[in-house]
């Protein structure tokens, strides 16, 4: 076996969440009240464009959640069988191995072929002069970089655009062929419908967004083969690699926190509204007390306690990756504990209203059990609130990770995250000349994710909110 799989805590929970999403999609297939809102989402140009970008982020996050111990080179030649490295890498690391392995000496600007600061360089005759040294990897293929750099950048960008256009044309033709066969119309007619945007699902918007994503991706791939597209940091690591690796951290924070908060919010919120009385009083006292304590203080106290535990039990962790993963999981749990109260309030109010409707009162009079009523009548009618809250809270949780890491109570410093990149950029921004690309990379990647998540959340809210749905009808 060439690799030894490793399942981290967050990996298991990520794929559990994927399984739950697939299960929900399978259940929604046979329920019209769940299918109708998603049809509205599928017919929204903004929703589908945002979904294409989010799908790219999610694909990177899932690839980065497949971890393993790589096989040591020539480890099986000693007669003791294959031996694996203690290092834990992901499938995404293997795909972008050149970005991870090509480290420079220190800072270099985006697409540069020399270091960012002058150094003393010794000539063969022993004399010393000050100049910008050549990079070890960035632009190393250039013989005369001052003359060849510009044309080489333009050639690589043009090649990336051509490859993107070819792939996009194949995808567009395949989609048109599938839709033409499904509808039983000539292929030329379907091309015309796609071009005019006359399909029920806005495939023209999907293809346009996909074209932009492919163009940016292929251009970056071509440039990354010879340069550091977003420069390097203080220790010479590729900033593009750091930004891409931070995608998983942001997605884990935004999704696993939801997985932690949902059971408590749904159970306690519905119980408080349905049973009322002393049950309602106890649950209200619980979430009111928790809401009165600043969340940052609870998070800081929990992270500091975990840090003390890990320092006192260092032998319990086989690698820095496992240690950082436990801290990430603990941060998700703390964020979930401190963020379930608002959803609980919403569900309590909705349950108070639903328990008075006629069909629920009829079920009570016929002697139907309370938990049966909750499962059949209350829970299905509050799922739209749960879904809307989850989607809207995602972007807030991604931003929360950046803020917490900035004040050193977020993820482990050894883990790639946009918050850690912004935190490390504080000193870089004070340099002369200023080092701006680490901060810019983190802000751009985070901005795109949060923007698309917010746009998609708005469409989902409009689709699942009964009041907005009734006004559309």
C-alpha positions as CSV (number, residue, x, y, z in Angstrom):
1,X,0.0,0.0,0.0
2,X,1.6,3.3,-1.1
3,X,-0.2,5.5,1.4
4,X,-1.6,5.0,4.9
5,X,-4.9,6.8,5.3
6,X,-5.5,9.0,8.3
7,X,-8.9,10.2,9.5
8,X,-8.7,13.3,11.6
9,X,-11.6,14.3,13.8
10,X,-12.6,17.1,11.5
11,X,-12.3,14.9,8.5
12,X,-14.8,12.4,9.9
13,X,-17.3,15.2,10.8
14,X,-16.9,16.9,7.4
15,X,-17.8,13.7,5.6
16,X,-20.6,13.0,8.1
17,X,-22.0,16.4,7.1
18,X,-21.7,15.5,3.5
19,X,-23.6,12.3,4.1
20,X,-26.4,14.2,6.0
21,X,-26.6,16.6,3.0
22,X,-27.0,13.7,0.6
23,X,-29.6,12.1,2.8
24,X,-31.5,15.4,3.0
25,X,-31.5,15.7,-0.8
26,X,-32.7,12.1,-1.1
27,X,-35.5,12.7,1.3
28,X,-36.5,16.0,-0.4
29,X,-36.9,14.2,-3.7
30,X,-40.3,12.8,-2.7
31,X,-41.6,15.8,-0.8
32,X,-43.0,18.6,-2.9
33,X,-42.9,21.2,-0.1
34,X,-39.1,20.7,0.0
35,X,-38.6,20.4,-3.7
36,X,-40.4,23.6,-4.7
37,X,-38.1,26.0,-2.8
38,X,-35.0,24.3,-4.3
39,X,-36.5,24.7,-7.8
40,X,-36.8,28.4,-7.1
41,X,-33.1,28.4,-6.1
42,X,-32.2,26.5,-9.2
43,X,-34.0,29.1,-11.4
44,X,-32.2,32.0,-9.8
45,X,-29.3,33.4,-11.8
46,X,-27.7,34.9,-8.7
47,X,-28.1,31.6,-6.7
48,X,-26.7,29.4,-9.5
49,X,-23.7,31.8,-10.2
50,X,-22.9,31.8,-6.4
51,X,-23.3,28.0,-6.3
52,X,-20.7,27.5,-9.0
53,X,-18.1,29.4,-7.0
54,X,-19.0,27.8,-3.8
55,X,-18.7,24.4,-5.4
56,X,-15.1,25.2,-6.3
57,X,-14.4,26.1,-2.7
58,X,-16.1,22.9,-1.4
59,X,-14.2,20.7,-3.9
60,X,-10.9,22.1,-2.6
61,X,-12.1,21.7,1.0
62,X,-13.0,18.1,0.5
63,X,-9.8,17.2,-1.3
64,X,-7.9,18.8,1.6
65,X,-9.9,16.6,4.0
66,X,-8.5,13.3,2.6
67,X,-5.4,12.8,4.7
68,X,-2.7,10.1,4.7
69,X,0.8,9.2,5.6
70,X,2.9,9.2,2.4
71,X,5.3,6.3,1.7
72,X,9.0,7.0,2.4
73,X,11.1,6.8,-0.8
74,X,12.9,3.4,-1.2
75,X,11.6,2.4,2.2
76,X,10.7,-1.1,1.1
77,X,14.2,-2.0,0.0
78,X,15.5,-3.0,3.4
79,X,13.5,-6.2,3.7
80,X,11.2,-4.8,6.5
81,X,8.4,-3.8,4.2
82,X,7.1,-0.4,3.3
83,X,7.5,2.4,5.8
84,X,5.4,5.5,5.9
85,X,6.4,9.1,6.9
86,X,5.1,10.5,10.2
87,X,4.0,13.6,8.2
88,X,0.3,13.9,7.5
89,X,-0.6,15.4,4.1
90,X,-3.8,15.6,2.1
91,X,-4.8,14.7,-1.4
92,X,-4.9,18.4,-2.2
93,X,-1.3,18.7,-1.0
94,X,-0.3,16.0,-3.5
95,X,-2.1,17.7,-6.3
96,X,-0.4,21.1,-5.6
97,X,2.9,19.6,-4.5
98,X,5.0,22.1,-6.5
99,X,3.4,25.0,-4.6
100,X,4.1,23.3,-1.3
101,X,7.7,22.2,-2.0
102,X,9.1,25.2,-3.8
103,X,10.2,27.5,-1.0
104,X,12.4,30.6,-1.4
105,X,14.7,32.3,1.0
106,X,12.3,35.0,2.1
107,X,9.9,37.6,0.7
108,X,9.3,37.9,-3.0
109,X,6.6,39.9,-4.7
110,X,3.8,38.3,-6.9
111,X,5.1,37.0,-10.2
112,X,8.6,38.2,-9.3
113,X,11.9,36.6,-10.4
114,X,14.0,38.1,-7.7
115,X,13.8,38.7,-3.9
116,X,12.0,41.7,-2.6
117,X,14.9,43.2,-0.7
118,X,18.5,43.9,-1.6
119,X,21.3,41.7,-0.2
120,X,25.0,41.6,-0.3
121,X,26.2,39.4,-3.2
122,X,29.8,38.2,-3.7
123,X,31.2,38.2,-7.2
124,X,33.6,35.4,-8.3
125,X,36.5,37.8,-7.9
126,X,35.6,38.3,-4.2
127,X,34.1,41.8,-4.4
128,X,30.7,42.4,-2.8
129,X,27.8,44.4,-4.2
130,X,24.2,45.1,-3.2
131,X,21.5,43.8,-5.5
132,X,18.2,41.8,-5.6
133,X,19.2,38.1,-5.7
134,X,17.5,35.7,-8.2
135,X,14.8,33.4,-6.8
136,X,15.5,29.7,-6.6
137,X,12.2,28.7,-8.3
138,X,10.3,31.9,-9.4
139,X,11.4,32.8,-12.9
140,X,14.3,30.3,-12.8
141,X,13.6,29.3,-16.3
142,X,14.4,32.8,-17.6
143,X,17.9,33.3,-19.0
144,X,17.5,37.1,-19.3
145,X,14.7,37.9,-16.9
146,X,14.8,41.6,-17.4
147,X,14.0,41.1,-21.1
148,X,12.0,37.8,-21.1
149,X,9.8,38.3,-18.0
150,X,7.0,40.4,-19.7
151,X,6.6,38.2,-22.8
152,X,6.7,35.0,-20.7
153,X,3.9,36.2,-18.5
154,X,1.8,37.2,-21.4
155,X,2.5,33.9,-23.2
156,X,1.5,31.9,-20.1
157,X,-1.7,33.9,-19.6
158,X,-2.7,33.4,-23.2
159,X,-2.0,29.7,-23.0
160,X,-4.2,29.5,-19.9
161,X,-7.0,31.3,-21.5
162,X,-6.8,29.1,-24.6
163,X,-7.0,25.9,-22.4
164,X,-9.9,27.4,-20.4
165,X,-11.7,28.2,-23.7
166,X,-11.3,24.6,-24.9
167,X,-12.5,23.1,-21.7
168,X,-15.4,25.5,-21.5
169,X,-16.4,24.7,-25.1
170,X,-16.4,20.9,-24.3
171,X,-18.5,21.4,-21.2
172,X,-21.0,23.7,-23.0
173,X,-21.3,21.3,-26.0
174,X,-21.9,18.4,-23.6
175,X,-24.5,20.3,-21.7
176,X,-26.3,21.3,-24.8
177,X,-26.3,17.7,-26.1
178,X,-27.7,16.4,-22.9
179,X,-30.4,19.0,-22.8
180,X,-31.3,18.5,-26.5
181,X,-31.7,14.7,-26.0
182,X,-33.8,15.3,-22.9
183,X,-36.2,17.7,-24.6
184,X,-36.1,15.9,-27.9
185,X,-35.1,18.9,-30.0
186,X,-32.2,19.6,-32.5
187,X,-28.9,20.5,-31.0
188,X,-28.8,23.8,-32.9
189,X,-32.1,24.8,-31.3
190,X,-30.8,24.1,-27.9
191,X,-27.7,26.1,-28.6
192,X,-29.9,29.0,-29.5
193,X,-31.9,28.7,-26.3
194,X,-28.8,28.6,-24.2
195,X,-27.4,31.6,-25.9
196,X,-30.6,33.6,-25.4
197,X,-31.1,32.4,-21.8
198,X,-34.5,30.8,-22.5
199,X,-34.0,27.7,-20.3
200,X,-35.8,27.1,-17.0
201,X,-32.5,26.8,-15.2
202,X,-30.2,29.7,-16.1
203,X,-27.6,27.6,-17.8
204,X,-26.3,30.6,-19.6
205,X,-25.4,32.2,-16.2
206,X,-23.9,28.9,-15.0
207,X,-21.7,28.6,-18.1
208,X,-20.7,32.3,-17.9
209,X,-19.6,31.9,-14.3
210,X,-17.9,28.6,-15.1
211,X,-16.0,30.3,-17.9
212,X,-14.7,33.0,-15.6
213,X,-13.7,30.4,-13.0
214,X,-11.9,28.2,-15.6
215,X,-10.1,31.2,-17.0
216,X,-8.9,32.3,-13.6
217,X,-7.9,28.8,-12.7
218,X,-6.1,27.9,-15.8
219,X,-4.2,31.2,-16.0
220,X,-3.1,30.7,-12.4
221,X,-2.0,27.1,-13.1
222,X,0.1,28.2,-16.0
223,X,1.7,31.1,-14.1
224,X,2.3,29.0,-11.0
225,X,4.3,26.5,-13.1
226,X,7.1,29.1,-13.3
227,X,6.4,31.8,-10.7
228,X,4.9,32.4,-7.3
229,X,1.6,33.9,-8.4
230,X,0.9,35.7,-5.1
231,X,4.5,35.9,-3.9
232,X,6.1,34.4,-0.8
233,X,6.1,35.2,2.9
234,X,8.9,35.8,5.4
235,X,10.1,32.2,5.3
236,X,9.7,31.8,1.6
237,X,6.5,29.8,1.5
238,X,4.1,30.3,-1.4
239,X,1.3,32.6,-0.4
240,X,-1.1,31.1,-3.0
241,X,-0.6,27.7,-1.4
242,X,-1.4,29.2,2.1
243,X,-4.5,30.9,0.8
244,X,-5.8,27.7,-0.9
245,X,-5.0,25.6,2.2
246,X,-7.0,28.1,4.3
247,X,-10.2,27.3,2.4
248,X,-10.7,24.1,4.4
249,X,-10.3,25.9,7.7
250,X,-12.9,28.4,6.8
251,X,-15.3,25.8,5.5
252,X,-14.8,23.6,8.6
253,X,-15.5,26.5,10.9
254,X,-18.6,27.5,9.0
255,X,-20.1,24.0,8.7
256,X,-19.0,22.0,11.7
257,X,-20.0,24.7,14.0
258,X,-23.5,24.4,12.5
259,X,-23.4,20.6,13.2
260,X,-22.6,21.3,16.8
261,X,-25.3,24.0,17.4
262,X,-28.2,22.5,15.5
263,X,-29.2,19.6,17.9
264,X,-29.3,21.8,21.0
265,X,-31.0,24.7,19.2
266,X,-33.7,22.5,17.5
267,X,-34.4,20.3,20.5
268,X,-34.5,23.0,23.2
269,X,-36.3,25.6,21.0
270,X,-39.1,23.3,20.0
271,X,-39.5,21.9,23.6
272,X,-39.6,25.4,25.1
273,X,-42.4,26.5,22.7
274,X,-44.4,23.3,22.6
275,X,-44.4,22.3,26.3
276,X,-44.3,25.8,27.8
277,X,-44.6,26.0,31.6
278,X,-41.6,25.1,33.7
279,X,-39.8,23.5,30.6
280,X,-40.0,26.9,28.9
281,X,-38.8,28.7,32.0
282,X,-35.7,26.4,32.4
283,X,-34.7,26.7,28.8
284,X,-35.2,30.4,28.7
285,X,-33.1,30.8,31.8
286,X,-30.4,28.6,30.3
287,X,-30.0,30.5,27.0
288,X,-30.5,33.9,28.6
289,X,-27.7,33.2,31.1
290,X,-25.4,31.9,28.3
291,X,-26.2,35.0,26.1
292,X,-25.3,37.3,29.0
293,X,-21.7,36.1,29.0
294,X,-19.5,37.7,26.2
295,X,-18.8,34.9,23.7
296,X,-15.2,36.0,23.2
297,X,-14.4,35.5,26.9
298,X,-15.9,31.9,26.8
299,X,-13.9,31.1,23.7
300,X,-10.7,32.5,25.1
301,X,-11.1,30.6,28.4
302,X,-11.8,27.4,26.6
303,X,-8.9,27.7,24.1
304,X,-6.5,28.5,27.0
305,X,-7.6,25.5,28.9
306,X,-7.2,23.3,25.9
307,X,-3.7,24.8,25.3
308,X,-2.7,23.9,28.9
309,X,-4.0,20.4,28.4
310,X,-2.1,19.9,25.2
311,X,1.1,21.3,26.7
312,X,0.8,18.8,29.6
313,X,0.0,15.8,27.4
314,X,2.2,16.3,24.4
315,X,2.7,12.5,24.1
316,X,-0.9,12.1,23.2
317,X,-0.4,13.7,19.8
318,X,1.6,11.9,17.1
319,X,2.1,15.1,15.0
320,X,1.5,18.8,14.9
321,X,-1.3,18.2,12.4
322,X,-3.3,16.1,14.9
323,X,-2.7,18.7,17.6
324,X,-3.9,21.6,15.3
325,X,-6.9,19.5,14.2
326,X,-8.0,19.0,17.8
327,X,-7.8,22.7,18.5
328,X,-9.8,23.4,15.4
329,X,-12.5,20.9,16.5
330,X,-12.5,22.4,20.0
331,X,-13.0,25.9,18.5
332,X,-16.0,24.6,16.4
333,X,-17.5,23.1,19.6
334,X,-17.1,26.4,21.5
335,X,-18.5,28.5,18.7
336,X,-21.4,26.1,18.4
337,X,-22.1,26.3,22.2
338,X,-22.0,30.1,22.1
339,X,-24.1,30.6,18.9
340,X,-27.1,28.3,19.3
341,X,-29.2,30.7,21.5
342,X,-30.5,32.9,18.7
343,X,-31.8,30.0,16.6
344,X,-33.3,28.5,19.8
345,X,-35.3,31.8,20.4
346,X,-36.6,31.7,16.8
347,X,-37.7,28.1,17.1
348,X,-39.4,28.7,20.5
349,X,-41.5,31.5,19.0
350,X,-42.5,29.4,16.0
351,X,-43.3,26.4,18.1
352,X,-45.5,28.6,20.4
353,X,-47.5,29.6,17.3
354,X,-47.7,26.1,15.7
355,X,-48.9,24.3,18.8
356,X,-52.1,26.4,18.6
357,X,-53.0,25.5,15.0
358,X,-56.0,23.3,14.4
359,X,-54.3,20.1,13.2
360,X,-51.9,20.1,16.2
361,X,-54.8,20.6,18.6
362,X,-56.7,17.8,16.9
363,X,-53.7,15.5,17.2
364,X,-53.5,16.3,21.0
365,X,-57.2,15.6,21.4
366,X,-57.0,12.3,19.7
367,X,-54.2,11.3,22.1
368,X,-51.3,11.3,19.8
369,X,-48.0,11.4,21.7
370,X,-46.2,14.7,22.2
371,X,-42.9,13.6,20.5
372,X,-44.9,12.1,17.6
373,X,-46.6,15.5,17.1
374,X,-43.3,17.3,17.3
375,X,-41.7,15.0,14.7
376,X,-44.7,15.0,12.3
377,X,-46.1,18.5,12.6
378,X,-43.8,20.9,14.4
379,X,-40.3,20.0,13.1
380,X,-41.2,19.9,9.4
381,X,-42.8,23.4,9.7
382,X,-39.7,25.0,11.3
383,X,-37.1,23.5,8.9
384,X,-37.2,26.6,6.7
385,X,-36.1,28.7,9.7
386,X,-33.3,26.2,10.5
387,X,-32.1,26.2,6.9
388,X,-32.3,30.0,6.5
389,X,-30.4,30.6,9.8
390,X,-27.7,28.0,9.0
391,X,-27.0,29.5,5.5
392,X,-27.0,33.1,6.8
393,X,-24.7,32.2,9.8
394,X,-22.1,30.6,7.6
395,X,-20.4,33.7,6.4
396,X,-20.5,35.2,10.0
397,X,-18.7,32.1,11.3
398,X,-16.0,32.4,8.6
399,X,-15.4,36.0,9.5
400,X,-15.4,35.0,13.2
401,X,-12.5,32.6,12.6
402,X,-10.5,35.4,11.0
403,X,-11.1,37.7,14.0
404,X,-10.3,35.1,16.6
405,X,-7.1,34.0,14.9
406,X,-6.1,37.7,14.6
407,X,-6.2,38.0,18.4
408,X,-4.5,34.6,18.9
409,X,-7.5,32.6,20.3
410,X,-8.5,31.0,17.0
411,X,-7.0,28.0,15.2
412,X,-3.5,26.7,15.9
413,X,-0.7,29.0,14.5
414,X,0.7,26.0,12.6
415,X,-2.6,25.6,10.7
416,X,-3.2,27.6,7.5
417,X,-6.1,30.0,7.9
418,X,-7.0,33.4,6.6
419,X,-7.0,34.7,10.2
420,X,-3.4,33.5,10.7
421,X,-2.4,35.1,7.4
422,X,-4.0,38.4,8.4
423,X,-2.4,38.1,11.9
424,X,1.1,37.5,10.4
425,X,0.6,40.4,8.0
426,X,0.5,43.0,10.8
427,X,4.3,43.2,11.0
428,X,4.7,42.9,7.2
429,X,2.5,46.0,6.7
430,X,5.0,47.9,8.9
431,X,8.0,47.0,6.7
432,X,9.6,49.4,4.3
433,X,9.0,48.6,1.5
434,X,5.6,47.3,2.5
435,X,4.7,43.6,2.1
436,X,1.0,43.7,1.1
437,X,0.4,40.4,-0.8
438,X,-0.3,38.1,2.2
439,X,-3.0,40.4,3.5
440,X,-4.4,40.9,0.0
441,X,-4.5,37.2,-0.7
442,X,-6.3,36.4,2.5
443,X,-8.8,39.2,2.0
444,X,-9.6,38.3,-1.6
445,X,-10.2,34.6,-1.0
446,X,-12.3,35.3,2.1
447,X,-14.2,38.1,0.4
448,X,-15.2,35.9,-2.5
449,X,-16.3,33.1,-0.2
450,X,-18.3,35.3,2.1
451,X,-19.8,37.3,-0.8
452,X,-21.0,34.1,-2.6
453,X,-22.3,32.6,0.6
454,X,-24.3,35.7,1.4
455,X,-25.7,35.9,-2.1
456,X,-26.7,32.2,-2.0
457,X,-28.1,32.7,1.5
458,X,-30.4,35.5,0.3
459,X,-31.8,33.3,-2.5
460,X,-32.3,30.4,-0.1
461,X,-34.0,32.7,2.4
462,X,-36.4,34.0,-0.3
463,X,-37.1,30.4,-1.4
464,X,-37.9,28.9,2.0
465,X,-39.5,31.9,3.8
466,X,-43.3,31.1,3.6
467,X,-44.2,34.8,3.7
468,X,-42.0,35.7,0.7
469,X,-43.1,32.5,-1.1
470,X,-46.8,33.4,-0.7
471,X,-46.2,36.9,-1.9
472,X,-44.5,35.6,-5.0
473,X,-47.5,33.2,-5.6
